[in-house]
């Protein structure tokens, strides 16, 4: 957490013009996600009896507050997404994750990438909790957002939507699995492993 503190402190030393330039580069989307996800992913890799989620969540909350103050909206949105994941998957507090998501969406940011990340993440948390109707509500909202950003998250949104749909609606299940496979085939941002997941999902659904 200290590395993260030093990094955001360095960002705070930049003037507004320097920050705007630094966060307008092509690598910004993945960079913001990497910064926000690094803490919780490293903690999740530890043995369960060594994991300490309270300081991780506190660090993420601090990062979100500072990013919001600096008007670094995408970094803020990625950090909100990370909080949703930690609260729901590791704190087992879906209600807390929902509150964080709804409060963030109430900020009415104009950046559609943030809306996509938050809605997709919350939809997946509902799916993991086996609340498929609510999962579909949020996942479909996410999918309808027109942005090429975060292709991997789009791929998993399609797969999650396919899984949330009743197996009796085979045509709809197959439709979303096919969308995932199509994205895997056409997007340079999809890894080989993610392609395998998408193609495997389509094969199962067929």
PyMOL commands that set and color helices and strands:
alter all, ss='L'
color gray80, all
select helices_A, chain A and resi 2-13+16-22+28-44+48-50+53-69+73-90+94-105+112-128+132-144+151-164+170-186+192-205
alter helices_A, ss='H'
color red, helices_A
deselect
rebuild
show_as cartoon
